[in-house]
Amino acid sequence: MVAGLGLVVTKEQNHCPRRVVITGVSRGLGLAMTEGLIAEGHHVFGCVRSPEVANSLNHRFGPPHEVAVVDVTDEGAVQAWAERVTAGGSPDLLINNAAIVNHLAPLWQVPAAEFSQLIDINIKGVANVLRHFLPSMVAQGQGIIVNMSSGWGRSTSPQVAPYCASKWAIEGLTQALAQELPPGMAAIPLNPGIIHTDMLEICYGEEAAAYTAIADWAKRSVPFLLSLTAADNGVPLSVPGSGAEAW
C-alpha cells in the first residue's frame, strides 16, 4: 500500500506485473498514477524534467521502477529514453500525461512564446513519445496507449483557448492513431475529470479545492486504467466518478 492513497495490491492485479510508461510524473495526476500503479505491483518507467525530482523519486521508489530526466519536447532525449526502456521489454501501458495550461487570458493576449511552449509539450511531446515507443509495441502486437485529454478537449471555455486547442488535437490524433494500430492494441483519449491539482488552481483559483482530491481520483483511475483492453480502441473515455460529467 502507498501511504495516503489507500490502494491495496490484489492477487489478480499483481499476478503479472505490467510495464507502464508515464510522462510527467513529478506531481499531480502523473505522480498519483505512478504511486497507484506501483502499489498494484506494476513496474513504472516515468519521466520528469528536473534532475532533483528524478533523484528524489528514484530514491523513494527504487528498482525496478525508474524515473528518467526527459524533456518530451526534445525528440533526441525521448528517443534515447525509449531505447533504454524498450531494451527491457515493450510497454504494456503507455500514458502520455505531461502537459501544461496557459495562464488565463484572451487568446490574443497569450504571448507567442507561451503558446508555442504549450503546443510543443501538449501535442508535439505526445507525438515524440509515440514515435519512439510505438514501434516496439506494434512489433509485439500488444499494448494500450492512453493519451490524457480533458473536458476542454471536448468542450471549450474562455481564456484557455491554447489549452483547448491542444486537447482537441489530442482527441483527433488519438482517434486517428487508433485506426492505424494492429489488432490487439488500443489508443484511447482519456478525460481524467476535474481534479484538484496545481494546474486546476491556475484555472479555478481557490475554487479548485472543491473538486475531487488527487488521492480519491487515484483510487478510481488506477483500476480503470488497468481494466482497459483492445476493445476500447479509439473510444473517448472518462475516468468514472471523477467529475467528468460536469464538463
Backbone torsions as a table, in degrees:
resi	resn	phi	psi	omega
1	MET	NA	140.7	174.9
2	VAL	-96.0	128.6	-176.1
3	ALA	-55.7	132.8	174.9
4	GLY	92.7	-18.6	-177.6
5	LEU	-98.3	-27.2	179.7
6	GLY	68.9	29.1	-179.7
7	LEU	-95.8	132.3	-177.3
8	VAL	-111.6	134.0	177.5
9	VAL	-72.7	125.4	177.2
10	THR	-100.1	151.5	-178.2
11	LYS	-60.7	-42.6	-177.2
12	GLU	-64.1	-45.5	-177.9
13	GLN	-72.3	-26.6	-177.6
14	ASN	-91.3	-5.2	-175.1
15	HIS	-60.8	-42.0	-178.9
16	CYS	-131.9	95.0	-178.2
17	PRO	-57.6	135.3	177.9
18	ARG	-97.5	150.2	173.8
19	ARG	-90.4	118.3	-174.6
20	VAL	-121.2	127.6	176.2
21	VAL	-107.0	128.9	179.3
22	ILE	-134.2	130.9	174.4
23	THR	-93.5	149.0	176.0
24	GLY	67.6	62.3	-174.6
25	VAL	-105.2	14.2	-175.2
26	SER	-70.0	-28.5	-177.2
27	ARG	-164.6	-175.9	174.2
28	GLY	58.6	-141.0	-175.5
29	LEU	-65.1	-36.8	-179.8
30	GLY	-61.1	-45.1	178.4
31	LEU	-67.9	-40.3	179.9
32	ALA	-62.4	-41.8	177.6
33	MET	-65.6	-39.7	178.4
34	THR	-60.8	-49.1	179.5
35	GLU	-59.5	-45.7	-177.2
36	GLY	-66.4	-41.9	-179.2
37	LEU	-69.3	-37.6	176.0
38	ILE	-64.9	-40.1	178.0
39	ALA	-60.8	-29.5	179.7
40	GLU	-87.3	5.1	173.6
41	GLY	91.1	14.6	-178.0
42	HIS	-98.3	161.4	-176.7
43	HIS	-99.1	118.4	-173.7
44	VAL	-108.7	133.3	175.1
45	PHE	-120.0	106.5	-175.5
46	GLY	-113.4	172.0	175.0
47	CYS	-139.0	149.2	175.8
48	VAL	-140.8	169.1	178.6
49	ARG	-94.5	-20.3	-174.8
50	SER	-96.0	123.2	175.7
51	PRO	-60.0	-36.4	-179.5
52	GLU	-64.8	-42.9	178.7
53	VAL	-66.6	-41.2	178.6
54	ALA	-60.0	-44.5	179.5
55	ASN	-62.1	-42.5	-179.9
56	SER	-63.3	-44.9	-178.2
57	LEU	-70.9	-36.4	176.8
58	ASN	-65.7	-37.3	176.7
59	HIS	-66.7	-37.6	-178.7
60	ARG	-70.9	-46.9	-173.6
61	PHE	-90.8	-42.1	179.5
62	GLY	70.0	171.8	178.5
63	PRO	-61.3	150.0	7.2
64	PRO	-83.8	3.6	-179.1
65	HIS	-77.4	153.8	-178.4
66	GLU	-151.0	132.8	175.3
67	VAL	-115.0	118.9	-176.8
68	ALA	-101.7	156.1	174.8
69	VAL	-90.5	105.5	-176.5
70	VAL	-142.8	129.7	170.2
71	ASP	-95.3	114.7	-174.1
72	VAL	-64.5	-15.1	176.8
73	THR	-80.9	-10.6	179.7
74	ASP	-97.2	99.6	-174.0
75	GLU	-60.5	-38.6	179.3
76	GLY	-61.3	-40.7	179.2
77	ALA	-67.7	-39.9	177.8
78	VAL	-64.2	-42.4	179.4
79	GLN	-61.0	-45.7	179.6
80	ALA	-63.0	-40.7	178.2
81	TRP	-63.2	-46.8	-179.3
82	ALA	-61.3	-39.8	179.5
83	GLU	-63.3	-40.1	179.5
84	ARG	-66.3	-45.9	-176.7
85	VAL	-68.2	-47.6	-175.2
86	THR	-73.6	-13.9	174.5
87	ALA	-62.3	-25.5	178.5
88	GLY	-95.3	-1.6	-179.8
89	GLY	137.1	151.5	179.9
90	SER	-71.0	142.5	177.5
91	PRO	-64.1	141.0	172.4
92	ASP	-85.6	-28.7	-178.9
93	LEU	-142.2	123.9	179.4
94	LEU	-118.5	120.4	-176.6
95	ILE	-118.0	111.9	174.6
96	ASN	-86.9	101.3	-174.3
97	ASN	-111.4	-29.8	-174.3
98	ALA	-57.3	128.4	-179.9
99	ALA	-167.5	158.8	173.5
100	ILE	-130.4	164.1	175.3
101	VAL	-119.4	148.5	178.5
102	ASN	-74.6	155.2	172.0
103	HIS	-68.0	140.0	-172.7
104	LEU	-58.1	124.7	179.2
105	ALA	-172.3	152.2	170.7
106	PRO	-58.7	149.9	-174.2
107	LEU	-51.4	-42.9	-175.1
108	TRP	-72.4	-9.0	177.6
109	GLN	-102.0	-2.2	177.2
110	VAL	-77.5	121.2	-178.9
111	PRO	-59.3	145.4	-178.2
112	ALA	-57.0	-39.3	-178.6
113	ALA	-64.8	-40.1	179.0
114	GLU	-67.1	-41.9	178.3
115	PHE	-61.1	-45.9	-178.4
116	SER	-64.2	-40.7	179.1
117	GLN	-62.2	-42.1	179.2
118	LEU	-62.1	-46.0	179.6
119	ILE	-64.9	-39.4	-179.9
120	ASP	-61.9	-41.1	-179.0
121	ILE	-79.9	-51.7	-169.5
122	ASN	-74.2	-28.1	-179.1
123	ILE	-114.3	-57.4	-177.0
124	LYS	-65.3	-35.2	177.9
125	GLY	-62.5	-40.8	177.0
126	VAL	-62.9	-44.3	179.5
127	ALA	-62.9	-39.2	178.4
128	ASN	-61.2	-45.0	-179.3
129	VAL	-64.8	-44.8	178.9
130	LEU	-62.5	-42.3	-177.1
131	ARG	-57.7	-34.6	-173.2
132	HIS	-105.3	-14.4	174.6
133	PHE	-98.6	-30.5	-175.4
134	LEU	-62.6	-37.6	-178.2
135	PRO	-54.0	-41.1	179.6
136	SER	-70.0	-33.7	179.6
137	MET	-71.3	-43.1	178.5
138	VAL	-64.0	-39.2	179.3
139	ALA	-61.6	-33.7	178.2
140	GLN	-83.7	-17.3	-179.2
141	GLY	68.6	27.9	179.2
142	GLN	-154.6	157.6	177.8
143	GLY	131.6	148.7	179.6
144	ILE	-113.9	129.3	175.8
145	ILE	-108.7	124.7	176.2
146	VAL	-117.0	115.9	175.0
147	ASN	-102.8	115.4	-175.6
148	MET	-68.5	121.3	178.4
149	SER	-103.0	-141.0	-177.6
150	SER	-171.7	162.7	168.7
151	GLY	-59.5	-28.2	177.7
152	TRP	-83.5	11.5	168.0
153	GLY	-101.5	-4.0	-178.8
154	ARG	-131.0	-2.6	176.4
155	SER	-151.4	-178.1	-179.4
156	THR	-137.7	160.5	173.2
157	SER	-145.8	156.2	178.0
158	PRO	-70.0	153.9	173.3
159	GLN	74.8	2.5	173.9
160	VAL	-128.2	33.1	-176.8
161	ALA	-57.3	-43.4	179.2
162	PRO	-61.4	-42.4	179.4
163	TYR	-65.3	-43.4	176.8
164	CYS	-57.8	-45.7	-179.8
165	ALA	-58.0	-42.1	-178.0
166	SER	-68.1	-39.1	-177.3
167	LYS	-79.3	-30.8	170.8
168	TRP	-63.9	-37.3	177.1
169	ALA	-63.2	-39.9	178.7
170	ILE	-63.5	-38.8	177.1
171	GLU	-60.4	-49.0	-179.0
172	GLY	-67.6	-43.7	178.6
173	LEU	-58.1	-45.2	-175.9
174	THR	-68.5	-41.3	-179.4
175	GLN	-69.8	-32.5	174.9
176	ALA	-69.3	-42.8	177.2
177	LEU	-58.0	-39.8	-179.3
178	ALA	-57.0	-32.2	-179.6
179	GLN	-77.6	-13.4	-177.5
180	GLU	-97.2	-15.9	-174.6
181	LEU	-76.8	150.9	175.5
182	PRO	-73.9	162.6	176.0
183	PRO	-56.1	145.0	179.6
184	GLY	98.5	-7.9	179.2
185	MET	-118.0	168.3	178.0
186	ALA	-150.5	143.2	169.9
187	ALA	-122.2	126.8	-170.6
188	ILE	-132.6	124.6	170.1
189	PRO	-83.0	124.7	-173.0
190	LEU	-119.4	121.8	172.5
191	ASN	-86.1	114.1	-177.2
192	PRO	-72.4	-19.5	-175.4
193	GLY	104.0	-169.1	-179.4
194	ILE	-102.4	104.7	-172.2
195	ILE	-116.8	142.5	178.9
196	HIS	-74.4	95.4	177.4
197	THR	-127.1	172.4	175.3
198	ASP	-59.2	-36.8	-179.7
199	MET	-64.7	-40.0	179.8
200	LEU	-66.8	-32.8	178.8
201	GLU	-64.9	-32.5	175.7
202	ILE	-61.3	-38.0	-176.3
203	CYS	-85.7	-40.3	-170.2
204	TYR	-110.9	-7.9	-178.4
205	GLY	63.6	-139.0	-177.3
206	GLU	-64.3	-24.5	-179.7
207	GLU	-65.5	-17.5	-179.0
208	ALA	-59.8	-30.3	-177.6
209	ALA	-65.0	-16.5	-178.7
210	ALA	-80.0	-10.2	-176.0
211	TYR	-95.6	175.9	-173.1
212	THR	-52.9	130.0	177.2
213	ALA	-71.8	149.2	-177.1
214	ILE	-59.2	-42.1	-178.7
215	ALA	-61.2	-40.9	178.1
216	ASP	-67.3	-39.8	178.1
217	TRP	-61.0	-41.9	-178.0
218	ALA	-61.5	-36.6	-179.9
219	LYS	-62.3	-30.0	179.4
220	ARG	-90.7	-41.1	-170.1
221	SER	-73.6	-38.4	-176.2
222	VAL	-63.5	-51.3	175.3
223	PRO	-59.4	-36.2	179.5
224	PHE	-64.2	-45.6	178.2
225	LEU	-59.7	-41.7	-178.4
226	LEU	-70.9	-17.5	-179.0
227	SER	-88.1	-9.2	-176.7
228	LEU	-68.5	141.2	-178.8
229	THR	-135.0	178.4	178.5
230	ALA	-60.4	-22.6	178.8
231	ALA	-67.3	-16.9	-179.6
232	ASP	-91.0	4.6	-175.4
233	ASN	-54.7	124.5	175.8
234	GLY	78.8	1.5	-176.9
235	VAL	-91.0	122.0	175.0
236	PRO	-68.7	117.7	-175.2
237	LEU	-118.8	164.9	175.4
238	SER	-133.3	147.4	176.6
239	VAL	-67.9	123.0	-177.1
240	PRO	-60.4	141.2	175.2
241	GLY	67.1	22.7	-174.4
242	SER	-107.5	11.3	-178.9
243	GLY	86.6	5.2	-178.7
244	ALA	-63.0	-26.7	-178.6
245	GLU	-69.0	-13.1	-179.4
246	ALA	-80.8	-11.7	-179.3
247	TRP	-77.0	NA	NA
